[in-house]
Amino acid sequence: MTDIYKKELLETLELEMRNAKLIVITSHKSPDGDSMGSSLGMFHFLKAKGHHAVICHPDISPSFLHWMPGSEDIKLLEREPDMVKSLLESADLIFCLDYHHPNRTGKMEDLLVKAKGKKIIIDHHRDPDLTFADYLFSDISASSTSQLVYDFICAQHLEHHVNEACGICLYTGIVTDTGSFRFSSTSPRTHQIAGEMMKKGIKTWEVHENLFDSNSLNKLQLVSYALLEKLVIIPEYQTAYVWLTAAEQERFNIVKGDTEGLVNQVLSIEGIELAGFFKETDQIIKISFRSKGSIPTNLLYGGKFQGKIQDALTKFVTILPQFVEENKQAFS
């Protein structure tokens, strides 16, 4: 188990939790499986422990995650701004899950920074904001924030409060952030936790069916088009990428989450060690990278690119040779 949870800090936090009248759980904008899993897992744990807890997210998750127990109770800033503002202003404690800086919450950032409640970051991303949180529990080696939430529970010897609903959510977060246990961040501890969730009664096959076997026709057609028409392979650098314009996304009537996992399919191509996905959205290019082994994709420019999609692609192809050369030992 991770050693980030120091006994003294946990004892102090436990006292604050005991006295808290309202605990708010937050996560980053455009929530994915791990942000949903960690948020809902923490929510069910706190409820089982007798706390009054509410989840406040900046915006809605993709539809393929709406089956998760408790998702209907999440308060969304984009839908209920006054309620979310009031909850954050009233919160005694605010859990900040799966993000390392408040700017990752989009329009919720200002409310979080101004909120008087103590903030607790639990996260696995690099370079956390050390000035924002009152309690910081960060481990970049962890497979997911959902794994860290379970370790947070275990560090307090409170595993008996993990019920089936909590287990389903944490397991879902781990599955999605590990690529179904195939990414290098998957550790023996990750599998151990999955086993513990199974002991709680969760049906792992149902989780996988809900996540991966409920594709819309539009999504499948979009993925087929992207891989057939928009896939670029650069064999000398063991790299491949796909790119989609806003017009192409509109053509297939895509909704939030339809491009989830596309970059992983590109990475699955034989001989490819580095995969990228470039997506045009409101004159901003959203970029995702995935790699095999120890290739440090965090050193590539990623996240967002201001400008035209062709400029983003040109920049990537331009810096790729030097990146591969500097990390050639990581490329098999």
C-alpha atoms as a printed R data frame, in Angstrom:
    type eleno elety resid chain resno       x      y       z
1   ATOM     1    CA   MET     A     1   0.000  0.000   0.000
2   ATOM     2    CA   THR     A     2   1.205  3.537  -0.730
3   ATOM     3    CA   ASP     A     3   3.013  5.334   2.099
4   ATOM     4    CA   ILE     A     4   1.616  8.810   1.374
5   ATOM     5    CA   TYR     A     5  -0.947  8.527   4.159
6   ATOM     6    CA   LYS     A     6   0.969  9.556   7.270
7   ATOM     7    CA   LYS     A     7  -0.641  8.620  10.567
8   ATOM     8    CA   GLU     A     8  -0.455 12.112  12.068
9   ATOM     9    CA   LEU     A     9  -2.088 13.736   9.043
10  ATOM    10    CA   LEU     A    10  -4.851 11.146   8.933
11  ATOM    11    CA   GLU     A    11  -5.589 11.571  12.627
12  ATOM    12    CA   THR     A    12  -5.910 15.335  12.182
13  ATOM    13    CA   LEU     A    13  -8.082 14.904   9.097
14  ATOM    14    CA   GLU     A    14 -10.275 12.319  10.832
15  ATOM    15    CA   LEU     A    15 -11.019 14.833  13.591
16  ATOM    16    CA   GLU     A    16 -11.978 17.444  10.994
17  ATOM    17    CA   MET     A    17 -14.176 14.928   9.180
18  ATOM    18    CA   ARG     A    18 -15.896 14.005  12.424
19  ATOM    19    CA   ASN     A    19 -16.782 17.649  13.036
20  ATOM    20    CA   ALA     A    20 -17.724 18.482   9.434
21  ATOM    21    CA   LYS     A    21 -21.377 19.186   8.759
22  ATOM    22    CA   LEU     A    22 -20.933 19.083   4.988
23  ATOM    23    CA   ILE     A    23 -18.267 17.376   2.873
24  ATOM    24    CA   VAL     A    24 -18.155 18.168  -0.856
25  ATOM    25    CA   ILE     A    25 -16.399 15.908  -3.338
26  ATOM    26    CA   THR     A    26 -15.054 17.501  -6.532
27  ATOM    27    CA   SER     A    27 -13.176 16.392  -9.622
28  ATOM    28    CA   HIS     A    28 -11.887 17.800 -12.903
29  ATOM    29    CA   LYS     A    29 -13.950 18.992 -15.853
30  ATOM    30    CA   SER     A    30 -14.918 16.478 -18.544
31  ATOM    31    CA   PRO     A    31 -14.962 13.660 -15.983
32  ATOM    32    CA   ASP     A    32 -13.651 10.268 -17.073
33  ATOM    33    CA   GLY     A    33 -13.912  6.819 -15.529
34  ATOM    34    CA   ASP     A    34 -11.374  7.467 -12.798
35  ATOM    35    CA   SER     A    35 -12.747 10.848 -11.742
36  ATOM    36    CA   MET     A    36 -16.243  9.351 -11.622
37  ATOM    37    CA   GLY     A    37 -15.034  6.190  -9.913
38  ATOM    38    CA   SER     A    38 -13.017  7.975  -7.250
39  ATOM    39    CA   SER     A    39 -15.746 10.579  -6.628
40  ATOM    40    CA   LEU     A    40 -18.560  8.052  -6.328
41  ATOM    41    CA   GLY     A    41 -16.393  5.610  -4.407
42  ATOM    42    CA   MET     A    42 -15.557  8.307  -1.862
43  ATOM    43    CA   PHE     A    43 -19.228  9.352  -1.783
44  ATOM    44    CA   HIS     A    44 -20.471  5.859  -0.928
45  ATOM    45    CA   PHE     A    45 -17.702  5.403   1.650
46  ATOM    46    CA   LEU     A    46 -18.505  8.676   3.414
47  ATOM    47    CA   LYS     A    47 -22.233  7.924   3.404
48  ATOM    48    CA   ALA     A    48 -21.614  4.477   4.899
49  ATOM    49    CA   LYS     A    49 -19.490  6.144   7.561
50  ATOM    50    CA   GLY     A    50 -22.337  8.493   8.475
51  ATOM    51    CA   HIS     A    51 -21.129 11.735   6.875
52  ATOM    52    CA   HIS     A    52 -23.228 14.207   4.914
53  ATOM    53    CA   ALA     A    53 -21.482 14.259   1.542
54  ATOM    54    CA   VAL     A    54 -22.332 15.718  -1.877
55  ATOM    55    CA   ILE     A    55 -20.526 15.409  -5.210
56  ATOM    56    CA   CYS     A    56 -20.113 18.595  -7.259
57  ATOM    57    CA   HIS     A    57 -18.619 18.277 -10.733
58  ATOM    58    CA   PRO     A    58 -18.057 21.035 -13.303
59  ATOM    59    CA   ASP     A    59 -19.928 19.216 -16.075
60  ATOM    60    CA   ILE     A    60 -21.551 15.940 -17.036
61  ATOM    61    CA   SER     A    61 -19.700 12.693 -17.672
62  ATOM    62    CA   PRO     A    62 -19.976 10.646 -20.887
63  ATOM    63    CA   SER     A    63 -23.175  8.645 -21.161
64  ATOM    64    CA   PHE     A    64 -21.378  5.295 -20.912
65  ATOM    65    CA   LEU     A    65 -20.641  6.109 -17.248
66  ATOM    66    CA   HIS     A    66 -24.182  7.053 -16.225
67  ATOM    67    CA   TRP     A    67 -24.974  3.526 -15.019
68  ATOM    68    CA   MET     A    68 -22.604  3.911 -12.063
69  ATOM    69    CA   PRO     A    69 -24.437  3.799  -8.703
70  ATOM    70    CA   GLY     A    70 -24.996  7.301  -7.361
71  ATOM    71    CA   SER     A    71 -24.249  9.146 -10.617
72  ATOM    72    CA   GLU     A    72 -27.768 10.580 -10.629
73  ATOM    73    CA   ASP     A    73 -26.981 12.404  -7.377
74  ATOM    74    CA   ILE     A    74 -24.023 14.388  -8.758
75  ATOM    75    CA   LYS     A    75 -24.586 18.153  -8.783
76  ATOM    76    CA   LEU     A    76 -23.292 19.814 -11.956
77  ATOM    77    CA   LEU     A    77 -22.055 23.391 -12.124
78  ATOM    78    CA   GLU     A    78 -23.171 23.646 -15.749
79  ATOM    79    CA   ARG     A    79 -26.755 22.723 -14.759
80  ATOM    80    CA   GLU     A    80 -27.165 24.027 -11.219
81  ATOM    81    CA   PRO     A    81 -24.661 26.854 -10.755
82  ATOM    82    CA   ASP     A    82 -26.407 28.450  -7.770
83  ATOM    83    CA   MET     A    83 -26.694 25.160  -5.890
84  ATOM    84    CA   VAL     A    84 -23.061 24.191  -6.534
85  ATOM    85    CA   LYS     A    85 -21.883 27.649  -5.505
86  ATOM    86    CA   SER     A    86 -23.869 27.399  -2.268
87  ATOM    87    CA   LEU     A    87 -22.572 23.900  -1.510
88  ATOM    88    CA   LEU     A    88 -18.944 24.890  -2.029
89  ATOM    89    CA   GLU     A    89 -19.380 28.007   0.099
90  ATOM    90    CA   SER     A    90 -20.948 25.939   2.900
91  ATOM    91    CA   ALA     A    91 -18.562 22.982   2.786
92  ATOM    92    CA   ASP     A    92 -16.371 22.316   5.797
93  ATOM    93    CA   LEU     A    93 -14.187 19.906   3.801
94  ATOM    94    CA   ILE     A    94 -13.676 19.615   0.047
95  ATOM    95    CA   PHE     A    95 -12.161 16.496  -1.460
96  ATOM    96    CA   CYS     A    96 -10.313 17.300  -4.688
97  ATOM    97    CA   LEU     A    97  -9.997 14.015  -6.536
98  ATOM    98    CA   ASP     A    98  -8.080 13.182  -9.698
99  ATOM    99    CA   TYR     A    99  -6.723 16.677 -10.322
100 ATOM   100    CA   HIS     A   100  -3.527 18.355  -9.205
101 ATOM   101    CA   HIS     A   101  -4.441 22.008  -9.759
102 ATOM   102    CA   PRO     A   102  -7.759 23.879  -9.431
103 ATOM   103    CA   ASN     A   103  -7.511 25.119 -13.021
104 ATOM   104    CA   ARG     A   104  -8.334 21.557 -14.106
105 ATOM   105    CA   THR     A   105 -11.900 22.173 -12.917
106 ATOM   106    CA   GLY     A   106 -12.627 24.845 -15.516
107 ATOM   107    CA   LYS     A   107 -15.331 27.283 -14.414
108 ATOM   108    CA   MET     A   108 -15.324 25.748 -10.935
109 ATOM   109    CA   GLU     A   109 -11.793 26.990 -10.232
110 ATOM   110    CA   ASP     A   110 -12.748 30.393  -8.841
111 ATOM   111    CA   LEU     A   111 -15.353 28.890  -6.516
112 ATOM   112    CA   LEU     A   112 -12.849 26.337  -5.212
113 ATOM   113    CA   VAL     A   113 -10.108 28.868  -4.593
114 ATOM   114    CA   LYS     A   114 -12.506 31.137  -2.682
115 ATOM   115    CA   ALA     A   115 -14.130 28.323  -0.699
116 ATOM   116    CA   LYS     A   116 -13.310 28.444   3.015
117 ATOM   117    CA   GLY     A   117 -13.491 24.708   3.606
118 ATOM   118    CA   LYS     A   118 -10.312 22.688   3.994
119 ATOM   119    CA   LYS     A   119  -9.203 21.092   0.714
120 ATOM   120    CA   ILE     A   120  -7.905 17.529   0.461
121 ATOM   121    CA   ILE     A   121  -6.174 16.536  -2.775
122 ATOM   122    CA   ILE     A   122  -5.951 12.836  -3.571
123 ATOM   123    CA   ASP     A   123  -4.347 12.429  -6.982
124 ATOM   124    CA   HIS     A   124  -1.727 10.681  -9.118
125 ATOM   125    CA   HIS     A   125  -0.742 13.408 -11.596
126 ATOM   126    CA   ARG     A   126   2.636 15.124 -11.673
127 ATOM   127    CA   ASP     A   127   3.460 18.518 -10.156
128 ATOM   128    CA   PRO     A   128   0.532 19.143  -7.783
129 ATOM   129    CA   ASP     A   129  -0.254 22.698  -6.692
130 ATOM   130    CA   LEU     A   130   1.358 22.862  -3.257
131 ATOM   131    CA   THR     A   131  -0.353 26.143  -2.338
132 ATOM   132    CA   PHE     A   132  -3.950 25.052  -2.951
133 ATOM   133    CA   ALA     A   133  -4.516 22.061  -0.687
134 ATOM   134    CA   ASP     A   134  -4.561 21.870   3.093
135 ATOM   135    CA   TYR     A   135  -3.981 18.114   2.826
136 ATOM   136    CA   LEU     A   136  -2.050 16.689  -0.119
137 ATOM   137    CA   PHE     A   137  -1.936 12.952  -0.821
138 ATOM   138    CA   SER     A   138  -0.150 12.493  -4.139
139 ATOM   139    CA   ASP     A   139   1.438  9.402  -5.649
140 ATOM   140    CA   ILE     A   140   2.343  9.536  -9.353
141 ATOM   141    CA   SER     A   141   3.155  5.814  -9.368
142 ATOM   142    CA   ALA     A   142  -0.429  4.843  -8.529
143 ATOM   143    CA   SER     A   143  -2.533  3.354 -11.305
144 ATOM   144    CA   SER     A   144  -5.456  5.659 -10.608
145 ATOM   145    CA   THR     A   145  -7.015  8.004  -8.098
146 ATOM   146    CA   SER     A   146  -9.580  5.288  -7.395
147 ATOM   147    CA   GLN     A   147  -6.728  3.082  -6.172
148 ATOM   148    CA   LEU     A   148  -5.532  5.920  -3.933
149 ATOM   149    CA   VAL     A   149  -9.031  6.393  -2.521
150 ATOM   150    CA   TYR     A   150  -9.143  2.746  -1.517
151 ATOM   151    CA   ASP     A   151  -5.691  3.068   0.067
152 ATOM   152    CA   PHE     A   152  -6.977  6.162   1.892
153 ATOM   153    CA   ILE     A   153  -9.743  3.993   3.345
154 ATOM   154    CA   CYS     A   154  -7.367  1.152   4.194
155 ATOM   155    CA   ALA     A   155  -4.863  3.492   5.867
156 ATOM   156    CA   GLN     A   156  -7.610  4.305   8.379
157 ATOM   157    CA   HIS     A   157  -8.556  0.610   8.762
158 ATOM   158    CA   LEU     A   158 -12.071  1.381   7.561
159 ATOM   159    CA   GLU     A   159 -12.428 -1.226   4.817
160 ATOM   160    CA   HIS     A   160 -15.621 -2.475   6.463
161 ATOM   161    CA   HIS     A   161 -17.336  0.693   5.207
162 ATOM   162    CA   VAL     A   162 -16.663 -0.273   1.578
163 ATOM   163    CA   ASN     A   163 -19.990 -1.650   0.363
164 ATOM   164    CA   GLU     A   164 -20.879 -3.081  -3.042
165 ATOM   165    CA   ALA     A   165 -21.721  0.325  -4.548
166 ATOM   166    CA   CYS     A   166 -18.408  1.763  -3.387
167 ATOM   167    CA   GLY     A   167 -16.578 -1.265  -4.742
168 ATOM   168    CA   ILE     A   168 -18.236 -1.036  -8.161
169 ATOM   169    CA   CYS     A   169 -17.213  2.613  -8.504
170 ATOM   170    CA   LEU     A   170 -13.611  2.150  -7.380
171 ATOM   171    CA   TYR     A   171 -13.208 -0.911  -9.587
172 ATOM   172    CA   THR     A   172 -14.584  1.042 -12.552
173 ATOM   173    CA   GLY     A   173 -12.090  3.843 -11.968
174 ATOM   174    CA   ILE     A   174  -9.202  1.385 -11.808
175 ATOM   175    CA   VAL     A   175 -10.307 -0.504 -14.942
176 ATOM   176    CA   THR     A   176 -10.636  2.639 -17.049
177 ATOM   177    CA   ASP     A   177  -7.398  4.300 -15.942
178 ATOM   178    CA   THR     A   178  -5.314  1.146 -16.360
179 ATOM   179    CA   GLY     A   179  -6.689  0.264 -19.783
180 ATOM   180    CA   SER     A   180  -8.232 -2.869 -18.269
181 ATOM   181    CA   PHE     A   181  -5.054 -3.585 -16.275
182 ATOM   182    CA   ARG     A   182  -2.671 -3.409 -19.250
183 ATOM   183    CA   PHE     A   183  -0.872 -0.085 -18.645
184 ATOM   184    CA   SER     A   184   2.534 -0.074 -16.954
185 ATOM   185    CA   SER     A   185   1.084  1.702 -13.905
186 ATOM   186    CA   THR     A   186  -0.749 -1.523 -13.013
187 ATOM   187    CA   SER     A   187   0.948 -2.989  -9.955
188 ATOM   188    CA   PRO     A   188   0.434 -6.024  -7.719
189 ATOM   189    CA   ARG     A   189  -1.451 -3.686  -5.396
190 ATOM   190    CA   THR     A   190  -3.813 -2.778  -8.243
191 ATOM   191    CA   HIS     A   191  -4.756 -6.416  -8.755
192 ATOM   192    CA   GLN     A   192  -5.000 -6.944  -5.003
193 ATOM   193    CA   ILE     A   193  -7.537 -4.130  -4.731
194 ATOM   194    CA   ALA     A   194  -9.518 -5.546  -7.662
195 ATOM   195    CA   GLY     A   195  -9.671 -8.830  -5.753
196 ATOM   196    CA   GLU     A   196 -10.893 -7.036  -2.644
197 ATOM   197    CA   MET     A   197 -13.650 -5.393  -4.676
198 ATOM   198    CA   MET     A   198 -14.741 -8.802  -5.928
199 ATOM   199    CA   LYS     A   199 -15.007 -9.956  -2.325
200 ATOM   200    CA   LYS     A   200 -17.447 -7.093  -1.793
201 ATOM   201    CA   GLY     A   201 -19.756 -8.792  -4.259
202 ATOM   202    CA   ILE     A   202 -19.228 -6.784  -7.431
203 ATOM   203    CA   LYS     A   203 -19.762 -8.586 -10.714
204 ATOM   204    CA   THR     A   204 -16.709 -7.643 -12.755
205 ATOM   205    CA   TRP     A   205 -18.219 -8.849 -16.031
206 ATOM   206    CA   GLU     A   206 -21.169 -6.499 -15.591
207 ATOM   207    CA   VAL     A   207 -18.819 -3.557 -15.080
208 ATOM   208    CA   HIS     A   208 -16.961 -4.429 -18.277
209 ATOM   209    CA   GLU     A   209 -20.199 -4.906 -20.231
210 ATOM   210    CA   ASN     A   210 -21.478 -1.506 -19.068
211 ATOM   211    CA   LEU     A   211 -18.197  0.169 -19.989
212 ATOM   212    CA   PHE     A   212 -17.341 -1.461 -23.292
213 ATOM   213    CA   ASP     A   213 -20.411 -3.181 -24.732
214 ATOM   214    CA   SER     A   214 -22.854 -0.298 -25.054
215 ATOM   215    CA   ASN     A   215 -21.521  1.544 -28.103
216 ATOM   216    CA   SER     A   216 -23.845  3.621 -30.246
217 ATOM   217    CA   LEU     A   217 -23.875  3.115 -34.013
218 ATOM   218    CA   ASN     A   218 -22.592  6.683 -34.465
219 ATOM   219    CA   LYS     A   219 -19.598  5.957 -32.247
220 ATOM   220    CA   LEU     A   220 -18.663  2.779 -34.116
221 ATOM   221    CA   GLN     A   221 -18.983  4.548 -37.456
222 ATOM   222    CA   LEU     A   222 -16.828  7.425 -36.230
223 ATOM   223    CA   VAL     A   223 -14.106  5.069 -34.948
224 ATOM   224    CA   SER     A   224 -14.173  3.125 -38.230
225 ATOM   225    CA   TYR     A   225 -13.853  6.346 -40.215
226 ATOM   226    CA   ALA     A   226 -11.025  7.654 -38.036
227 ATOM   227    CA   LEU     A   227  -8.989  4.458 -38.329
228 ATOM   228    CA   LEU     A   228  -9.639  4.082 -42.065
229 ATOM   229    CA   GLU     A   229  -9.348  7.683 -43.250
230 ATOM   230    CA   LYS     A   230  -7.541  9.712 -40.577
231 ATOM   231    CA   LEU     A   231  -4.830  7.365 -39.299
232 ATOM   232    CA   VAL     A   232  -1.233  8.402 -39.913
233 ATOM   233    CA   ILE     A   233   1.583  5.938 -39.247
234 ATOM   234    CA   ILE     A   234   5.230  7.020 -38.965
235 ATOM   235    CA   PRO     A   235   6.994  3.638 -38.895
236 ATOM   236    CA   GLU     A   236  10.540  4.981 -38.513
237 ATOM   237    CA   TYR     A   237   9.516  6.477 -35.173
238 ATOM   238    CA   GLN     A   238   7.130  3.677 -34.130
239 ATOM   239    CA   THR     A   239   4.436  6.336 -33.876
240 ATOM   240    CA   ALA     A   240   0.874  6.708 -35.116
241 ATOM   241    CA   TYR     A   241  -1.857  9.290 -34.659
242 ATOM   242    CA   VAL     A   242  -5.409 10.120 -35.698
243 ATOM   243    CA   TRP     A   243  -7.018 13.511 -36.016
244 ATOM   244    CA   LEU     A   244 -10.578 14.747 -36.319
245 ATOM   245    CA   THR     A   245 -11.906 18.152 -37.290
246 ATOM   246    CA   ALA     A   246 -14.980 19.698 -35.743
247 ATOM   247    CA   ALA     A   247 -16.860 19.174 -39.029
248 ATOM   248    CA   GLU     A   248 -16.072 15.455 -39.014
249 ATOM   249    CA   GLN     A   249 -17.315 15.080 -35.469
250 ATOM   250    CA   GLU     A   250 -20.526 16.887 -36.391
251 ATOM   251    CA   ARG     A   251 -20.929 14.616 -39.406
252 ATOM   252    CA   PHE     A   252 -21.124 11.579 -37.110
253 ATOM   253    CA   ASN     A   253 -23.255 13.346 -34.480
254 ATOM   254    CA   ILE     A   254 -20.813 12.411 -31.745
255 ATOM   255    CA   VAL     A   255 -21.606 13.006 -28.112
256 ATOM   256    CA   LYS     A   256 -19.360 13.280 -25.089
257 ATOM   257    CA   GLY     A   257 -17.337 10.107 -24.658
258 ATOM   258    CA   ASP     A   258 -17.597  8.821 -28.236
259 ATOM   259    CA   THR     A   259 -13.871  9.324 -28.839
260 ATOM   260    CA   GLU     A   260 -12.924  7.809 -25.481
261 ATOM   261    CA   GLY     A   261 -10.390  5.027 -26.010
262 ATOM   262    CA   LEU     A   262  -9.656  5.865 -29.662
263 ATOM   263    CA   VAL     A   263  -6.018  6.651 -28.899
264 ATOM   264    CA   ASN     A   264  -5.678  3.266 -27.192
265 ATOM   265    CA   GLN     A   265  -6.849  1.533 -30.370
266 ATOM   266    CA   VAL     A   266  -4.149  3.361 -32.288
267 ATOM   267    CA   LEU     A   267  -1.588  2.217 -29.722
268 ATOM   268    CA   SER     A   268  -2.720 -1.387 -30.219
269 ATOM   269    CA   ILE     A   269  -1.296 -1.446 -33.760
270 ATOM   270    CA   GLU     A   270   1.602 -3.863 -34.060
271 ATOM   271    CA   GLY     A   271   4.944 -2.065 -33.934
272 ATOM   272    CA   ILE     A   272   3.519  1.178 -32.554
273 ATOM   273    CA   GLU     A   273   5.012  2.431 -29.289
274 ATOM   274    CA   LEU     A   274   3.579  5.978 -29.217
275 ATOM   275    CA   ALA     A   275   0.034  7.017 -30.175
276 ATOM   276    CA   GLY     A   276  -1.640 10.399 -30.381
277 ATOM   277    CA   PHE     A   277  -5.139 11.763 -30.915
278 ATOM   278    CA   PHE     A   278  -5.814 15.344 -32.053
279 ATOM   279    CA   LYS     A   279  -9.390 16.603 -31.729
280 ATOM   280    CA   GLU     A   280 -10.609 20.024 -32.892
281 ATOM   281    CA   THR     A   281 -13.049 21.610 -30.423
282 ATOM   282    CA   ASP     A   282 -14.086 25.285 -30.375
283 ATOM   283    CA   GLN     A   283 -10.844 26.454 -32.032
284 ATOM   284    CA   ILE     A   284  -8.859 24.516 -29.428
285 ATOM   285    CA   ILE     A   285  -7.078 21.292 -30.290
286 ATOM   286    CA   LYS     A   286  -7.374 18.707 -27.542
287 ATOM   287    CA   ILE     A   287  -4.481 16.252 -27.570
288 ATOM   288    CA   SER     A   288  -4.105 12.822 -25.962
289 ATOM   289    CA   PHE     A   289  -0.992 10.653 -25.968
290 ATOM   290    CA   ARG     A   290  -0.540  7.031 -24.932
291 ATOM   291    CA   SER     A   291   2.596  4.926 -25.012
292 ATOM   292    CA   LYS     A   292   3.918  1.504 -24.241
293 ATOM   293    CA   GLY     A   293   6.571  0.790 -21.635
294 ATOM   294    CA   SER     A   294   8.362  3.760 -20.100
295 ATOM   295    CA   ILE     A   295   8.055  6.320 -22.902
296 ATOM   296    CA   PRO     A   296   7.490  9.640 -21.053
297 ATOM   297    CA   THR     A   297   4.518 11.113 -22.910
298 ATOM   298    CA   ASN     A   298   4.242 13.822 -20.245
299 ATOM   299    CA   LEU     A   299   7.315 15.446 -21.828
300 ATOM   300    CA   LEU     A   300   5.441 15.956 -25.086
301 ATOM   301    CA   TYR     A   301   3.217 18.966 -25.467
302 ATOM   302    CA   GLY     A   302  -0.241 17.750 -24.641
303 ATOM   303    CA   GLY     A   303  -3.602 18.662 -23.292
304 ATOM   304    CA   LYS     A   304  -4.495 21.625 -25.472
305 ATOM   305    CA   PHE     A   305  -3.112 23.537 -28.446
306 ATOM   306    CA   GLN     A   306  -4.296 27.016 -29.358
307 ATOM   307    CA   GLY     A   307  -4.572 27.306 -33.111
308 ATOM   308    CA   LYS     A   308  -5.438 25.296 -36.187
309 ATOM   309    CA   ILE     A   309  -5.338 21.524 -36.166
310 ATOM   310    CA   GLN     A   310  -2.871 21.420 -39.068
311 ATOM   311    CA   ASP     A   311  -0.483 23.609 -37.070
312 ATOM   312    CA   ALA     A   312  -0.751 21.228 -34.122
313 ATOM   313    CA   LEU     A   313  -0.010 18.239 -36.355
314 ATOM   314    CA   THR     A   314   2.941 20.016 -37.975
315 ATOM   315    CA   LYS     A   315   4.426 20.873 -34.593
316 ATOM   316    CA   PHE     A   316   4.059 17.292 -33.394
317 ATOM   317    CA   VAL     A   317   5.728 15.818 -36.487
318 ATOM   318    CA   THR     A   318   8.496 18.423 -36.195
319 ATOM   319    CA   ILE     A   319   9.407 17.658 -32.571
320 ATOM   320    CA   LEU     A   320   8.891 13.891 -32.850
321 ATOM   321    CA   PRO     A   321  12.379 12.956 -34.183
322 ATOM   322    CA   GLN     A   322  14.159 14.745 -31.341
323 ATOM   323    CA   PHE     A   323  11.763 13.274 -28.776
324 ATOM   324    CA   VAL     A   324  12.400  9.747 -30.033
325 ATOM   325    CA   GLU     A   325  16.162 10.329 -30.100
326 ATOM   326    CA   GLU     A   326  16.183 11.650 -26.533
327 ATOM   327    CA   ASN     A   327  14.133  8.678 -25.334
328 ATOM   328    CA   LYS     A   328  15.417  5.976 -27.690
329 ATOM   329    CA   GLN     A   329  16.099  3.546 -24.864
330 ATOM   330    CA   ALA     A   330  12.385  3.573 -24.014
331 ATOM   331    CA   PHE     A   331  11.422  2.682 -27.585
332 ATOM   332    CA   SER     A   332  11.781 -1.044 -28.140
